[in-house]
């Protein structure tokens, strides 16, 4: 914040200047040109000018001005024009205007008129002498008397016109050591001040009186000077004017006149500065308002009302690109003695915090936004609502910013796998009058499922369902129910599983979809209940739900637990009849069901291996159709492990006399040996090239913004991962993920 000489309509102070100035000492002062200023602030202004010269391109040369244009310039416009031409920007309106006129080489027309009149008076005929024996001060005293009379009866227009006439006639208020007395100025000023400067219509005459008193070094009564500044502000017109009268520029010129007196800024009250700052803020001049605010707090050690900082922060927040000014205003409020944890007990304090939250969202400072809301929650006297709720709901912009801040914080917590923080933030949103979106609910429930927090995930899901029933949120999708059901299954929470199933049926009026049935099949498959699995699949078909490859693979997994290779092979035949092709997970599970030690198991395993190799040939000819994990039949390393186990079982069969060795090698052993030797075949090279091409395609899709999200949804939320089935027959157990 600088003195008034540093204010202009287009002034801009970068954030670095704010931080630099805060580290400077505000104690040393000096008097320059009759006005008090801070040495540190003047140095900051010089640094700002140097920085602008070094970093910004050279501005175009200033435009030439004529006499009429210069006379119409406002106080801030005069300062701007003087700065652009390298002239001094310190002083009142008349001084700035004269500087411009002299620089442009323009002569005041009134001076030329007076010079011509004096020349005519000197041209007298020869031989004639005039002797003036009248009172030389008669006219002066007469006009002075008329001024005082009109001022006493409240005729401010007549008084100001007479005062102007007297000043012009007697050469700037002085003739024969006679000057206009201070009492006359005060009398006229009082008549102008009535009825708030008569609706600001007397603002300009009052400004001129203050400037003339300052030039004559007359002490200005503080109550009159402050009243003049405050009375010319507060209009609804642009620039804080009253239907074109008064305004911010007039008030700034009055402040400059008050600062130019011997008493300086001591005569200016804190409320007067505050009125000007609020007017600047309302006019959108946040940069100038924050400079004047800093001058109040740092230079004059004033403690402005909290409304002043709130108005300044609100003006900067509305701009959308002045977040640093909002933070600077909050820093000044703290330096003035306000505590952020307490100011939310008043409406202006909540408005200040709300502007801080908006600026935090605009600058992507999520941590600061949450800190301000937490500070608001600590304020007392906000019952029955909390201070954070009042701040978040103070305006549409504050509510939007608070919602976005919580959304970003939850997303960061989910990315860091911090489920506790995500849940805490979600629980805070309703308390702060914020409505979580379906995206937020889904993220938090999913991260709880990922960390196997079945009870917390179920509680959140039921809260979500309750809000949807009250029409306060969108209902949870089926896949979220499936995620929670799967988590409850993993954690062995059967009661919670039934509770989630009931909530799903009441929400979507359905028993579930394919994923839901697959989860139920998984539980039965773990117990080896092949008949129950068959009943589930029949129920799906009757409900019009078509089983997919995961469904049939899970049913085959039940046969592994029951060691029923006949049933497993039957499921392979049934899924083909429904136009569902098995993949390598399905074949691996079917091969595992044949490891029962019998010759029939070995023979059936050989038959399954032969069909698998036929599907491999078809895939090599026609190409892969769909994701590798769900559509490919190319054998993996585990397929080779199963094939070797079946070869070992076949060896035990011929050693026990169940089959002749030669017959076994020529029939049963061929298909199994083909699976074992598959990695060394020419087909493996072709398949590897095909997989490399698929990887390149995936990378190309990942470059698209929508690509990764689609793949992630397909694998994590639509189908149950095949590791659940592999757990049924592999020695190493892994956790199933949805």
C-alpha positions in Angstrom: 0.0 0.0 0.0 1.5 3.3 -1.0 0.6 6.9 -0.5 -2.1 8.4 -2.7 0.5 9.6 -5.1 1.1 6.0 -6.2 -2.6 5.3 -7.1 -3.7 5.3 -10.7 -6.6 3.7 -12.7 -4.3 1.1 -14.3 -1.9 0.4 -11.5 -1.0 -3.2 -10.9 1.2 -4.6 -8.1 2.5 -8.1 -8.6 2.4 -10.6 -5.8 6.2 -10.4 -5.5 5.9 -6.8 -4.5 3.4 -7.6 -1.8 5.7 -10.2 -0.3 8.7 -7.9 -0.6 7.0 -5.0 1.0 5.8 -7.1 4.0 9.4 -7.7 4.9 10.2 -3.9 5.0 10.1 -1.8 8.1 7.1 0.4 8.3 8.4 2.7 11.1 10.5 5.3 9.4 8.6 8.3 7.9 9.5 11.5 6.1 7.6 14.5 4.8 7.8 15.1 1.0 5.9 17.9 -0.6 3.8 18.6 2.5 2.4 15.0 2.6 3.5 12.1 4.8 4.8 9.0 3.2 6.7 5.9 4.1 10.3 5.6 3.0 9.9 1.8 2.5 6.7 2.3 0.5 8.4 4.8 -1.8 11.3 2.4 -2.3 8.8 -0.3 -3.1 7.2 1.9 -5.7 10.6 2.6 -7.3 11.4 -1.1 -7.3 8.0 -1.8 -9.0 8.7 0.8 -11.7 12.2 -0.6 -12.3 10.8 -4.2 -12.5 8.1 -3.1 -14.9 10.7 -1.4 -17.1 12.9 -4.5 -17.2 10.2 -7.1 -17.7 7.5 -5.4 -19.8 7.9 -4.1 -23.4 8.2 -0.4 -23.8 4.7 1.3 -23.8 3.6 3.5 -26.7 4.3 7.2 -26.4 1.6 9.2 -24.5 -1.0 10.9 -26.6 -0.9 14.7 -26.7 -3.7 16.5 -24.7 -5.4 19.8 -25.2 -6.6 22.2 -22.5 -10.2 21.0 -22.4 -9.1 17.4 -22.2 -6.7 18.1 -19.3 -9.4 19.9 -17.4 -11.8 17.0 -17.7 -9.3 14.4 -16.3 -10.1 13.0 -12.9 -7.6 12.8 -10.0 -6.4 9.2 -10.8 -6.2 10.0 -14.6 -4.1 13.1 -13.9 -1.7 10.9 -11.8 -1.5 8.4 -14.6 -0.8 11.0 -17.3 1.9 12.6 -15.1 3.6 9.2 -14.5 3.5 8.4 -18.2 5.4 11.6 -19.0 7.8 11.3 -16.1 6.3 14.1 -14.1 5.7 14.2 -10.4 2.5 12.6 -9.3 2.4 14.1 -5.8 0.0 16.9 -5.0 -3.5 18.0 -5.4 -5.7 18.3 -8.5 -4.6 21.8 -9.4 -0.9 21.1 -9.1 -1.1 17.9 -11.2 -3.2 19.8 -13.8 -0.7 22.7 -13.9 2.2 20.2 -14.3 0.5 18.7 -17.3 -0.3 22.1 -18.9 3.3 23.3 -18.4 4.7 20.1 -19.9 2.4 20.4 -22.9 3.2 24.1 -23.3 -0.5 25.1 -23.0 -1.3 28.5 -21.5 -4.4 28.9 -19.3 -6.9 31.1 -21.3 -7.8 33.0 -18.1 -4.2 34.1 -17.6 -4.2 35.5 -21.1 -7.5 37.4 -20.5 -6.1 38.9 -17.3 -2.9 40.0 -19.1 -4.9 41.7 -21.8 -7.0 43.5 -19.3 -3.9 44.8 -17.5 -2.5 46.0 -20.8 -5.7 48.0 -21.6 -5.6 49.7 -18.3 -2.1 50.9 -18.9 -3.0 52.6 -22.2 -4.3 56.0 -21.0 -4.3 59.3 -23.0 -1.4 61.7 -22.6 -1.9 64.7 -20.4 -4.6 63.1 -18.3 -4.0 61.9 -14.8 -6.4 59.8 -12.6 -6.4 59.9 -8.9 -8.2 57.1 -7.0 -9.1 58.2 -3.5 -11.5 55.3 -2.8 -10.9 52.6 -0.2 -8.5 50.1 -1.9 -10.1 47.2 0.1 -13.7 48.2 -0.4 -14.5 45.6 -3.0 -12.5 43.0 -1.2 -14.4 43.5 2.0 -17.7 43.7 0.2 -17.2 40.4 -1.5 -15.9 38.8 1.7 -19.0 40.0 3.5 -21.3 38.6 0.9 -19.5 35.3 1.1 -20.0 35.1 4.8 -23.6 36.1 4.7 -24.5 33.5 2.0 -22.5 30.8 3.9 -24.4 31.6 7.1 -27.8 31.1 5.5 -26.7 27.9 3.7 -26.5 29.3 0.1 -23.5 27.2 -0.8 -23.7 27.8 -4.5 -23.6 31.6 -4.1 -20.9 31.4 -1.5 -18.7 29.2 -3.6 -19.2 31.4 -6.7 -18.3 34.6 -4.7 -15.3 32.8 -3.2 -14.1 31.8 -6.6 -14.6 35.4 -7.9 -12.6 36.8 -4.9 -9.8 34.4 -5.5 -9.5 35.2 -9.2 -9.8 39.0 -8.8 -7.2 39.3 -6.2 -4.6 37.2 -7.9 -4.7 33.9 -6.1 -6.3 35.2 -2.9 -3.6 37.8 -2.2 -3.4 41.6 -2.9 -1.6 44.1 -0.8 -0.8 41.4 1.7 -4.6 40.7 2.0 -5.6 37.0 1.9 -8.9 35.3 2.4 -9.1 34.4 6.1 -9.4 30.8 7.3 -12.7 31.4 8.9 -14.3 32.3 5.5 -13.1 29.0 4.0 -14.4 27.1 7.0 -17.8 28.9 6.9 -18.2 28.1 3.2 -17.0 24.5 3.7 -19.6 24.0 6.5 -22.4 25.3 4.2 -21.3 22.8 1.5 -21.2 19.9 4.0 -24.9 20.1 4.8 -27.0 17.1 3.7 -23.9 15.1 2.8 -22.5 17.7 0.5 -26.0 18.4 -0.8 -26.1 15.0 -2.4 -22.5 15.3 -3.5 -23.3 18.2 -5.7 -21.1 20.4 -3.5 -18.2 17.8 -3.7 -16.1 19.6 -6.2 -16.4 23.1 -4.5 -15.5 21.4 -1.2 -12.5 19.7 -2.8 -11.2 23.1 -4.2 -11.7 24.7 -0.7 -9.6 21.9 0.9 -6.9 22.2 -1.7 -6.7 26.0 -1.3 -6.6 25.7 2.5 -3.8 23.2 2.1 -1.9 25.6 -0.2 -2.2 28.4 2.3 -1.1 26.1 5.1 -4.4 26.6 6.9 -5.2 23.9 9.5 -8.2 21.9 8.3 -10.6 20.8 11.1 -10.4 17.0 11.1 -14.2 16.6 11.5 -14.8 18.7 8.4 -12.1 17.1 6.3 -13.2 13.5 7.1 -16.9 14.4 6.6 -16.1 15.8 3.1 -14.3 12.6 2.0 -17.0 10.2 3.4 -19.9 12.3 2.1 -18.8 12.3 -1.6 -18.7 8.5 -1.6 -21.3 5.7 -1.5 -23.3 6.5 -4.7 -24.7 3.7 -6.8 -23.3 5.2 -10.0 -19.9 4.0 -11.4 -16.8 5.4 -9.6 -18.9 5.6 -6.4 -20.5 8.9 -7.5 -24.0 10.3 -6.7 -25.6 10.6 -10.2 -22.3 12.0 -11.6 -21.3 14.1 -8.5 -18.5 13.3 -6.2 -17.0 9.8 -6.4 -13.7 8.1 -5.7 -11.4 10.5 -7.6 -12.9 13.5 -5.7 -12.4 11.6 -2.4 -8.8 10.7 -3.3 -8.1 14.4 -4.2 -9.5 15.4 -0.8 -7.3 12.9 0.9 -4.3 14.3 -0.9 -5.2 17.8 0.2 -5.5 16.6 3.9 -2.2 14.8 3.7 -0.5 17.9 2.3 -1.2 19.9 5.4 1.2 20.3 8.3 -0.7 17.9 10.4 -0.7 15.4 7.5 -2.5 12.1 7.7 -3.0 12.6 11.5 -6.2 14.4 10.7 -7.6 11.5 8.6 -9.7 9.0 10.6 -9.5 5.2 10.1 -13.2 5.2 9.0 -12.4 7.7 6.3 -9.7 5.5 4.8 -12.0 2.5 5.1 -14.8 4.3 3.2 -12.3 5.0 0.3 -11.1 1.4 0.3 -14.6 0.0 0.2 -15.5 2.4 -2.6 -12.4 1.3 -4.6 -13.3 -2.3 -4.0 -16.9 -1.7 -5.2 -15.5 -0.1 -8.3 -13.3 -3.1 -9.1 -10.0 -1.3 -8.3 -8.8 -4.1 -6.0 -5.1 -3.3 -6.7 -5.5 0.3 -5.5 -7.6 -0.7 -2.6 -5.1 -3.2 -1.3 -2.3 -0.6 -1.5 -4.4 1.9 0.6 -5.2 -0.9 3.0 -1.6 -1.8 3.5 -0.9 1.9 4.1 -3.5 1.9 6.9 -2.2 -1.1 8.6 1.6 -0.9 8.0 2.2 2.9 7.9 -0.5 4.3 10.1 -1.0 1.3 12.4 -4.8 1.6 12.0 -7.1 -1.3 12.6 -9.8 -1.1 10.0 -13.2 -2.7 10.4 -13.4 -6.2 9.2 -16.0 -5.0 6.6 -13.1 -3.2 4.8 -11.1 -6.4 4.3 -14.2 -8.3 3.4 -15.1 -5.8 0.7 -11.6 -5.8 -0.7 -11.3 -9.6 -0.8 -14.8 -9.9 -2.4 -13.8 -7.5 -5.1 -10.6 -9.4 -5.9 -12.3 -12.8 -5.7 -15.0 -11.8 -8.2 -12.3 -10.9 -10.8 -11.2 -14.6 -11.0 -7.5 -13.9 -11.5 -6.6 -11.9 -8.3 -6.3 -14.6 -5.8 -3.0 -13.2 -4.5 -4.7 -10.0 -3.6 -7.3 -11.9 -1.6 -4.6 -13.7 0.3 -2.8 -10.3 0.9 -6.0 -8.8 2.3 -6.3 -11.7 4.7 -2.7 -11.3 5.7 -3.4 -7.6 6.4 -6.4 -8.5 8.4 -4.3 -10.8 10.5 -1.6 -8.1 10.9 -4.3 -5.7 12.1 -5.2 -8.0 15.0 -8.0 -10.2 13.6 -7.8 -14.0 14.4 -9.0 -16.2 11.5 -10.4 -18.8 13.9 -12.7 -16.1 15.5 -13.9 -13.9 12.6 -16.5 -16.3 11.4 -18.8 -15.3 14.3 -19.7 -12.1 12.3 -21.1 -11.9 8.7 -18.2 -9.7 7.4 -15.7 -12.2 8.8 -17.5 -15.0 7.1 -17.5 -13.1 3.8 -13.8 -12.6 4.1 -13.2 -16.3 4.7 -15.6 -17.1 1.8 -13.5 -14.9 -0.5 -10.4 -16.8 0.7 -12.0 -20.1 -0.1 -12.9 -18.9 -3.6 -9.4 -17.6 -4.2 -8.0 -21.0 -2.9 -10.1 -22.8 -5.5 -9.0 -20.4 -8.3 -5.3 -20.9 -7.5 -5.8 -24.6 -6.9 -4.6 -24.3 -3.3 -6.8 -27.1 -1.8 -5.0 -27.2 1.5 -5.6 -23.5 2.2 -9.2 -23.8 1.3 -9.7 -26.6 3.7 -7.8 -24.7 6.4 -10.0 -21.7 6.0 -13.2 -23.8 6.4 -11.7 -25.5 9.4 -10.9 -22.0 11.0 -14.6 -21.0 10.3 -15.8 -24.2 12.1 -13.9 -23.1 15.3 -15.8 -19.8 15.6 -18.3 -19.4 18.4 -21.7 -17.9 18.2 -22.8 -19.5 14.9 -25.3 -21.9 16.3 -27.3 -23.8 15.3 -25.2 -24.0 12.1 -21.4 -24.2 12.2 -19.2 -21.3 10.9 -17.9 -23.5 8.1 -21.4 -24.2 6.9 -22.3 -20.5 6.9 -19.1 -19.7 5.0 -19.6 -22.4 2.4 -23.3 -21.4 1.8 -22.7 -17.6 1.9 -22.9 -17.3 -1.9 -23.1 -19.5 -5.0 -19.5 -18.8 -5.7 -18.4 -19.9 -2.2 -20.6 -23.0 -2.4 -19.2 -24.0 -5.7 -15.6 -23.3 -4.6 -16.1 -25.3 -1.4 -17.6 -28.3 -3.3 -14.7 -28.3 -5.8 -12.1 -28.1 -3.0 -13.6 -31.1 -1.3 -13.8 -33.0 -4.6 -10.2 -32.4 -5.4 -9.1 -33.3 -1.8 -11.1 -36.6 -2.0 -9.6 -37.4 -5.4 -6.1 -36.8 -4.0 -6.8 -39.0 -1.0 -8.1 -41.8 -3.3 -5.1 -41.6 -5.5 -2.9 -41.9 -2.4 -5.1 -44.8 -1.2 -5.8 -42.9 2.0 -9.4 -44.2 2.7 -9.6 -42.7 6.1 -9.0 -39.1 4.8 -11.4 -39.7 1.9 -14.2 -40.9 4.3 -13.5 -37.9 6.7 -13.8 -35.4 3.8 -17.0 -37.0 2.6 -18.6 -36.9 6.0 -17.7 -33.2 6.3 -19.4 -32.2 3.1 -23.1 -32.5 4.4 -22.1 -30.8 7.7 -20.9 -27.8 5.5 -24.1 -27.7 3.5 -22.4 -29.3 0.5 -23.9 -32.0 -1.6 -21.5 -34.8 -2.7 -22.0 -35.9 -6.3 -22.4 -39.5 -7.4 -18.7 -39.3 -8.5 -17.6 -38.5 -5.0 -19.6 -41.2 -3.4 -18.4 -43.8 -5.9 -14.7 -42.8 -5.4 -14.9 -43.1 -1.6 -16.9 -46.4 -1.6 -14.5 -47.8 -4.1 -11.4 -46.9 -2.1 -12.9 -48.5 0.9 -13.6 -51.7 -1.1 -10.1 -51.7 -2.4 -8.7 -51.6 1.2 -11.2 -54.4 2.2 -13.1 -52.1 4.6 -16.4 -53.9 4.2 -18.2 -52.3 7.2 -17.3 -48.8 6.2 -18.1 -49.4 2.6 -21.5 -50.8 3.5 -22.3 -47.9 5.9 -21.4 -45.4 3.2 -23.4 -47.3 0.6 -26.5 -47.4 2.8 -26.1 -43.6 3.5 -26.0 -43.1 -0.2 -29.1 -45.2 -0.7 -30.9 -43.2 2.0 -30.1 -39.9 0.4 -31.2 -41.2 -3.0 -34.6 -42.2 -1.5 -34.9 -38.6 -0.1 -34.1 -37.3 -3.7 -31.0 -35.6 -2.4 -28.6 -37.7 -4.5 -28.6 -40.0 -7.5 -29.0 -43.7 -6.7 -25.9 -45.8 -6.6 -25.3 -47.8 -9.8 -25.4 -51.6 -9.8 -21.6 -51.9 -10.1 -21.1 -50.1 -6.7 -23.4 -52.7 -5.1 -21.4 -55.4 -6.7 -18.2 -53.9 -5.4 -19.5 -53.8 -1.8 -20.9 -57.3 -2.0 -17.6 -58.6 -3.3 -15.8 -56.9 -0.5 -18.2 -58.3 2.1 -17.6 -61.8 0.6 -13.8 -61.4 0.8 -14.1 -60.3 4.5 -16.6 -63.1 5.3 -19.3 -60.6 6.3 -22.4 -62.7 5.3 -24.9 -60.5 7.2 -23.6 -57.4 5.5 -23.8 -59.2 2.1 -27.5 -59.9 2.7 -28.0 -56.3 3.8 -26.4 -54.9 0.6 -28.5 -57.3 -1.5 -31.7 -56.0 0.1 -30.6 -52.4 -0.5 -29.8 -53.2 -4.1 -33.2 -54.8 -4.7 -35.1 -51.8 -3.1 -33.0 -49.3 -5.1 -33.1 -50.9 -8.5 -36.0 -53.4 -8.2 -33.8 -56.2 -9.3 -31.9 -59.1 -7.9 -28.7 -57.9 -9.6 -26.9 -58.2 -12.9 -24.4 -60.6 -14.3 -21.7 -59.4 -11.9 -24.0 -60.0 -8.9 -24.7 -63.6 -9.9 -21.0 -64.2 -10.5 -20.3 -63.1 -7.0 -22.9 -65.5 -5.7 -21.4 -68.2 -7.9 -18.0 -67.6 -6.4 -19.2 -68.3 -2.9 -20.8 -71.6 -4.0 -17.8 -72.5 -6.1 -15.6 -72.2 -3.1 -17.7 -74.9 -1.4 -17.7 -77.1 -4.5 -21.5 -77.1 -4.8 -21.9 -77.8 -8.5 -25.6 -78.4 -8.4 -26.2 -75.0 -6.7 -24.0 -73.3 -9.3 -26.1 -74.9 -12.0 -29.3 -73.6 -10.3 -27.8 -70.0 -10.2 -27.1 -70.1 -14.0 -30.6 -71.4 -14.7 -32.0 -68.6 -12.6 -30.0 -66.1 -14.6 -31.4 -67.5 -17.9 -34.9 -67.4 -16.6 -34.4 -63.7 -15.5 -33.2 -62.8 -19.0 -29.6 -62.3 -17.8 -27.1 -63.9 -20.2 -24.1 -65.6 -18.4 -20.7 -64.5 -19.6 -17.3 -66.2 -19.7 -16.7 -65.4 -16.1 -20.0 -67.1 -15.1 -19.1 -70.3 -16.8 -15.5 -70.3 -15.7 -16.7 -69.9 -12.1 -19.0 -72.9 -12.6 -16.1 -74.9 -13.9 -14.1 -73.8 -10.8 -16.8 -75.5 -8.6 -16.1 -78.7 -10.5 -12.4 -78.4 -9.5 -13.4 -78.3 -5.8 -15.6 -81.4 -6.4 -13.0 -83.1 -8.7 -15.8 -83.6 -11.2 -14.1 -83.4 -14.6 -17.2 -84.8 -16.4 -19.2 -81.8 -15.2 -16.4 -79.4 -16.1 -16.3 -80.7 -19.6 -20.1 -80.4 -19.8 -19.9 -76.8 -18.9 -17.5 -76.2 -21.7 -20.0 -77.7 -24.1 -22.8 -75.7 -22.7 -21.1 -72.3 -22.9 -20.2 -73.0 -26.6 -23.9 -73.7 -27.2 -24.7 -70.3 -25.8 -22.2 -68.7 -28.2 -19.8 -67.9 -25.3 -16.2 -68.9 -26.1 -13.9 -70.1 -23.4 -10.6 -68.3 -22.7 -7.4 -69.6 -21.3 -8.7 -69.1 -17.7 -11.6 -71.4 -18.5 -9.3 -74.0 -20.1 -6.9 -73.8 -17.2 -9.7 -74.4 -14.7 -11.1 -77.3 -16.7 -7.6 -78.9 -16.9 -7.3 -78.5 -13.2 -10.5 -80.5 -12.7 -8.9 -83.5 -14.5 -6.1 -83.9 -11.9 -8.0 -86.6 -10.0 -5.4 -89.4 -10.5 -7.7 -91.5 -12.8 -7.1 -92.5 -16.4 -10.5 -91.0 -17.3 -9.2 -87.6 -15.9 -6.0 -87.9 -18.0 -8.0 -88.7 -21.1 -10.5 -85.9 -20.6 -7.6 -83.5 -19.9 -6.1 -84.5 -23.2 -9.4 -83.9 -25.0 -9.6 -80.4 -23.4 -6.0 -79.7 -24.4 -6.8 -80.7 -28.0 -9.8 -78.3 -28.1 -7.7 -75.6 -26.6 -5.1 -75.9 -29.4 -7.8 -75.8 -32.0 -9.1 -72.5 -30.6 -5.5 -71.2 -30.5 -5.2 -71.9 -34.3 -8.5 -70.1 -34.9 -7.3 -67.1 -32.9 -4.0 -67.0 -34.9 -5.9 -67.1 -38.2 -8.8 -64.7 -37.3 -7.0 -62.5 -34.8 -7.9 -61.5 -31.2 -11.4 -60.2 -30.7 -11.6 -58.3 -27.4 -9.4 -57.8 -24.4 -6.6 -60.4 -23.9 -7.7 -61.4 -20.4 -11.2 -62.1 -21.4 -11.1 -63.3 -25.1 -7.7 -64.8 -25.7 -7.1 -68.6 -25.5 -3.3 -68.4 -25.9 -1.8 -70.7 -23.2 0.1 -69.0 -20.4 2.7 -70.3 -18.0 0.1 -71.9 -15.7 -1.3 -73.9 -18.6 2.1 -75.5 -19.0 2.2 -76.3 -15.3 -1.2 -78.0 -15.5 -0.2 -79.9 -18.7 3.0 -81.3 -17.0 0.9 -82.4 -14.0 -1.4 -84.2 -16.4 1.5 -85.9 -18.2 2.9 -87.0 -14.8 -0.6 -88.4 -13.9 -0.7 -90.2 -17.3 2.7 -91.7 -16.5 1.4 -93.0 -13.2 -1.6 -94.5 -15.1 0.5 -96.6 -17.5 2.8 -97.6 -14.7 -0.2 -98.9 -12.7 -1.4 -100.9 -15.8 -4.4 -98.8 -16.6 -3.2 -98.1 -20.1 -0.3 -99.3 -22.3 2.6 -96.9 -22.5 2.8 -97.0 -26.3 -0.9 -96.3 -26.6 -0.7 -93.5 -24.1 2.2 -91.8 -25.9 0.4 -92.0 -29.3 -3.0 -90.8 -28.2 -3.4 -89.1 -24.8 0.1 -87.7 -24.5 0.1 -85.9 -27.9 -2.2 -83.0 -27.0 -0.7 -82.5 -23.6 2.8 -82.5 -25.0 1.7 -79.8 -27.5 0.7 -77.5 -24.6 4.0 -78.1 -22.9 6.1 -77.4 -26.0 3.9 -74.5 -27.1 6.3 -71.8 -26.1 9.1 -73.3 -28.3 6.9 -73.5 -31.4 6.6 -71.1 -34.3 3.1 -70.2 -33.2 4.5 -68.6 -30.1 6.6 -66.2 -32.2 3.5 -65.2 -34.1 1.5 -64.8 -31.0 4.2 -62.7 -29.4 4.1 -60.4 -32.5 0.4 -60.1 -32.2 0.6 -59.3 -28.5 3.2 -56.6 -29.2 0.8 -55.1 -31.8 -2.0 -55.1 -29.2 0.3 -53.4 -26.7 1.1 -50.6 -29.2 -2.7 -50.2 -29.7 -3.3 -49.9 -26.0 -0.6 -47.3 -25.7 -2.2 -45.3 -28.5 -5.5 -45.5 -26.7 -3.9 -44.4 -23.5 -2.8 -41.2 -25.2 -6.5 -40.4 -25.6 -8.0 -38.9 -22.4 -11.0 -41.3 -22.5 -9.0 -44.4 -23.3 -7.5 -45.4 -19.9 -10.7 -44.6 -18.0 -12.7 -46.9 -20.3 -10.3 -49.8 -20.0 -10.2 -49.3 -16.2 -13.9 -49.5 -15.9 -14.2 -52.6 -18.0 -11.7 -54.5 -15.9 -12.5 -53.2 -12.4 -16.2 -52.5 -12.4 -17.9 -54.6 -15.1 -16.4 -58.1 -14.7 -15.0 -60.0 -11.7 -11.3 -60.6 -12.2 -10.4 -64.2 -13.1 -8.0 -64.4 -10.1 -11.1 -65.4 -8.1 -11.5 -68.5 -10.1 -7.7 -69.2 -10.2 -7.8 -69.2 -6.3 -9.9 -72.3 -6.5 -7.2 -74.5 -8.0 -3.9 -72.7 -7.6 -1.5 -73.3 -4.7 -0.8 -69.5 -4.3 -3.9 -67.6 -3.1 -4.5 -64.1 -4.3 -7.2 -61.6 -3.3 -10.0 -61.1 -5.8 -10.6 -57.5 -7.0 -13.7 -56.0 -8.6 
